[in-house]
Amino acid sequence: MKRNIIFSIILSIITLTFFSCGTGKNIDLSGVNANDTIFVSVNDTFKIELVSNPSTGYRWFYAENKAEKNVKLLDDKFIMPKGNLMGASGKQLFLFFAKKKGKTVVNLESRRGKGAPAKKYVAIVKIKK
């Protein structure tokens, strides 16, 4: 278990380092509300964190639009809560890369497997040069 956590942390650091080496910057959107408009620049990475509790059977998924050309999902992972409380909520982290100028909608859904979404999170992303 410790090896998986350490590996996940190292992989996240490498991913963030690799994508932050360009002209872009890393943007934390953890406090952004659903349906808010987010402004980023080309080559920026941005993350969205949502409260998640997989012990209920539900987790967040990126509802990717196959025609999407402006953003790319880089990472999707669950961050365990601190402490040893059984069934405690953690956070689901989504890391995106802004590939090109334009406007896009990021749709995240909380659901069980391929079932119908119980909750949705929508962010409008405007990418400038």
N, C-alpha and C positions, 0 to 999 in steps of 0.2 A: 504494500500500500504506500509506504514512504517513497519507494523507488518511483512509483507512478506519479506521485505528487511532485517530486523533485524533477522528473523528466518533463512533466507538463510545464513547470515553472521555467526550466531552461529553454524549452521549445518556444514558449511565449516571449522570453527575452530575445532570443535569436530572431523571431519573426518581427518583433517591434523594432529591433536594431536594424535589420535588413531594410524594412520599408521606411524607416526614418532617415536613412542615409541619403535619400534623394532631396529634392527641394521642398518636399512636403513637410507637414508637421503632424503630430499626434493630437487628436482632439477627443476629450472625454465628454461624452454626452449622457453620462449617467443620470444627471438631474433633469434631462429634457422630457417634457410631458408628451404623451401620445398626441398626434396630429399637429405638433409644432413644426415649423419650418426651420431647417438646419442649413447653415451656410458654411461651405467648405471650399477649398481650392483644389485644383487638379493636383494629384500626387499626395494629397493629405490622407492619412489614415484616421478613421474615427471609430469609436467604440460606443456601443449601447449596452447597458447592463440592466437587466430586469430581475425582479425577485422571482425565484423559482423553487419549487419543492417537488423533485421527482418522486419522492416517497408516496405522493398522491396518485402517481401514474401519469401526471401531466408534466410536460416540459415545453419550452419555447422552441419553435422552428422558424427558420427563415423561409418564407413563402416566395421562393425565387421565381421571377418572371424570366423565362428562357430568352426573351427578346431583349432583356436588359443589357445595355452596353456601357452604362456610365459608372457603375460601382461593381466591385468584386468582393465577395465574402472571403476573408482570409482565415478567420478562426471562429469557432463556435465551441464554447466549453462551459462546463458547470464549475462554479467556485463554491467549495464546501463552506458551511458556516463555521465560525470559530467555536470551539468547545465540542463536547461529546453528546449533545442533546439529540436523541433519536427523533427523527421526523422534522427537525428544524429546517427552516427555509434557508437557502443559499442564494447565489446569484447566477444567472445565465449571462455570459459575456459573448457579444458578437463584435468582431473586429472587421471593418470594411475598408476598402481602398478606393479612393475617388479616381477613376481612370481617365475620364474626359469631361469636358464642359457640358453642362445641360442640367435638366431637372429630372428627378426620378422619385419614385415612392418606394420606401423600404417597408415591407409588410412582414411582421412577426406574429406568429400565432401560438397560443398555448393550447395544446391538445394532447390526447393520448394516441400515440402511433399515428395512423392515417385517419383517425376519427375527425369529427367536426370540431372546429375550434371553439373552446370555451371562452377565450379572451383573445383580443387582437390589439396589437400595438402598431400604429402607422406613423411613420416619420416622412415628411416631405424634405428631400435633400436637393438643394440648389448648389451646383458646382460651378465655380468661376475659374477663369484662367489665373 
